[in-house]
Amino acid sequence: MNETHRATLQHCINEIIAMERDIINAVTLQIEDPQISVFRELRPILQDIVHRGDLRIGLLKQITEHDGSSFGSAIKEGVTSITGTLAGLYGRIRDHPVSRMIRDDIIALQVATTSYGMLLTLALGIGHRKSTDVASLGLKTCPSLLVGLSDLLPAVVFSELAHDAPLPNPEAAHAAMSESMRKRAKKCHGIDLSKGTNMTMENSFF
């Protein structure tokens, strides 16, 4: 690996470390928010985001230290790029309803997934095995957490609306969840849930 490739890899890793740190900090605040306790299936997902992010930071830190860069300098160098995108999402997190928090986390995980995809391409191209392994881990774990949040979101939105005032269509959440599940199953497995399913969503979220 020549010096140009090494510098490009280091810059990419630095940005991802800074991105992971900002996601962890924001989600940690969400976990502490009393609003979260209303939705019992949300907290474990948020805790998993923090746990897995910490794990990936540790692995990325090992790579930067092996290449002669300190964790501190990695954060400083990477903080101005991807984290600028996340700043707009997580600016005033305690003022957000839970649905907004989930939406922002979904977007952040999409950014993370894209970033790990870029790292994987770079690492494979220059033959950096350790970076390839971490990128593959990120691509494996981030989308599954994203799916978990996406599945919860319709029920959370419905709950918040119903809290404000009675809704003319109380089955809206179930309809939205059914449509979300149908599209995901058809895309991933070729299953058309519109023809019927044995899956039940009764008491799935509350």
Secondary structure, DSSP 4 states (H G I P E B T S, - for coil): --HHHHHHHHHHHHHHHHHHHHHHHHHHHHHH-GGGGGSTTHHHHHHHHHHHHHHHHHHHHHHHHHTT--HHHHHHHHTTTHHHHHHTTSTTGGGS-HHHHHHHHHHHHHHHHHHHHHHHHHHHHHT-HHHHHHHHHHHHHHHHHHHHHHHHHHHHHHHHHHHHS--S-TTHHHHHHHHHHHHHHHHHH---GGG--S---TTS--
